[in-house]
Amino acid sequence: MKMRCPHCKSWASVRSSEQVTPLLRESFLICKNAACGHTFAAATEINRTLSPSATPDPSILLPLSPHVRRRDVMEQMARHPMAQCDRLPPAEADRPGTDTDATETESAALAP
């Protein structure tokens, strides 16, 4: 992993790193610019799934990236033909002149 020094913008080298959690690794870096000499720590975090694992660990909970969901929906839509909604007759409540609230109130009044 390459990273630039936040001060002089020179490249920094990872001197060591340690695994903090299964999803977080902390790296310790030193700037290659001898005049700067900045040393710093950086965190690398796994924060979302782009492609699901074939061997998932149930203890690891990572959200799916939003693009994964969109892609899944698009694939599902491609597999199923679009419904011809304009050929279906309107539902009773959708017909002109039908008052949905009145119909529900009348039905409730007639119920035992």
N, C-alpha and C positions, 0 to 999 in steps of 0.2 A: 504494500500500500504506500502510495506517495502522498506526501502532505507538504504544504509550504509553511514556512515560519509566518505567523500572523504579523510580525513586526517588519522584517526586512524583505519578506517574500521569497527568500532563497529556499531551496529544497532542504527538508529536514530528514534525518534518518531515524528509524525505529531502533532504539538501543535494547529494549526489552518489552515484554508485554505479559499480562496475566489474565486468565479467564476469571471474571468476577461472578458471572452467572452463566447458564447455558445460552443466554441470548445477549450477553454483554462481555466485551473484552476491552481492557484498558491498556493502551500503549504509551510508552515513555519515549519521547523523541528529543533529538538535539539538532539545532540548526547547523548546517554545513558551513555557513558564513562565519569564519573565525572572529571577525570584527563584531558580530552580533552575539554569538554564543548562547542564545536563548535555549533553555530546556523547558519542556512542557509535556503535559499528559493529554491524551485524546482518548475518547471512548468510541468504540465501534459497536453499534447495536443492531441486532436483527429485529426489524419492526413490522414486517408484513410478508405474506406469502405471495409469490408471483406465479409459481407453478407448484401444486401440491406434491408432497413427498409420496413415493411409492411404499415407503416403510415409515409411516408417521409414529412419533413418540406421543402417546396420549397425555403425558405430563406437560408437553409444550403447547401452549395456547397462543397461536398467532392469527391475527385477522387476515382475511383474504384481501388482496389489493383490489380497489374498486374496479379496475379494468378487467379483472378476472370474472367478476360477476356479470359485467356487461357482455363479455365474450360468451359466457355460458348462456345468457339469455338470447343472444343473437344466434348461437348455434341451435338452441331449442326452437327458435322461431323459423330458422331455415329448414328444419326437419318437418315442421308441421305447416300445412297450407293455411293461409289466412282464411278466417271465417267470412262467409258472405253475409254479413249483418244486414246489408240493404235488402236482401231477399226475405228476411224473416219478418213476420207481422209484428207490429208493436205490442208490447206487453200491455195488459189492461190499464195499469197505472200511467202508461205513457201516451194513451190515446187522448186526443184533444177533448177538453170539456170534463175530464175526469179529475175530481178533487181527491187527492190521495188521503189527506187528513180526514175528510168526511167519510170516505170508504172505511178507513181503519176505525173511526169512532163508531160507525154503524155496526161493523163486525163485532166490536167489543160489546156493544149494547145487546146484541142478539145472542151472545155466548151465555150459556147457563152459569 
